[in-house]
């Protein structure tokens, strides 16, 4: 990283404030759509922090995969599950949230004491910088070859699994009355349509 | 810039994720909280790669794997949420008690 020290500190402060603010917004806001857009902000500021840590490739992957794919997927899920329902209040929810907040603050306290009291073995070597992509590629095709291939198989499995889980059920016994060619009909149809055609 | 700052904000992000995971009623928001926690772990890995292993950067390799797994997890998780919504007509986490008894 060949930025001046002051620029780095200012960028770190801005990115930290942005990330913690957007993350709190994701968790605390009522509207789920606002939460989804703030989640994109959290991902982008996380990519900025990666750049501060000399991880250009990971920052690019973060923007591409998280903002471009995961966040869009979440927005699509919100649109598909677009039900404005007021959740039935659960008794003692205030107590529940308070207890959870206390536990989270406790975990944060424990983690921060651990972070501050551990003597980290900071390396004095210069960071690899722009050679990071080459180094990552070397890792992928030498000592991390098996995890790399397994990750590709896992992505394929997850793709097929998501399609199988999310598609509508197969309803074979309902035929169109007009005698359409069977090859032109979709093999699956929304359940509501199937129910209404059964009533006729 | 020091390693500890990055570890501290990663810890804060992880705790925010835990809070959202436990308290939110909306199933989609639970998935978003899981993404936040995965991001906190990624930040830890990249910070360690930069400060403790600046020439080997194995932490960045691990982060790439975590990003791939997170994408797969998001796809399957949202498919499960859609499927539950279709069957039970709600996304309230309090009413998802299929596996309770």
Interface residues (C-beta under 8 A of the other chain):
Chain A: X5 X8 X9 X12 X16 X19 X20 X23 X24 X26 X27 X32 X35 X36 X39 X42 X43 X46 X49 X50 X52 X53 X54 X55 X57 X58 X61 X62 X65 X66 X69 X70 X73 X74 X76 X77 X78 X80 X81 X83 X85 X87 X88 X90 X96 X97 X100 X101 X103 X104 X105 X107 X108 X111 X112 X115 X116 X120 X121 X122 X123 X125 X126 X127 X128 X132 X135 X136 X139 X140 X144 X147 X148 X151 X154 X155 X157 X158 X159 X161 X162 X163 X165 X166 X168 X191
Chain B: X1 X3 X4 X5 X6 X7 X8 X9 X11 X12 X13 X14 X15 X16 X17 X18 X19 X20 X22 X23 X24 X25 X26 X27 X28 X29 X31 X32 X33 X35 X36 X39 X42 X43 X46 X47 X49 X50 X51 X52 X53 X54 X55 X56 X57 X58 X60 X61 X63 X64 X65 X67 X68 X69 X70 X71 X72 X73 X74 X75 X76 X78 X79 X80 X81 X82 X83 X85 X86 X89 X90 X91 X92 X94
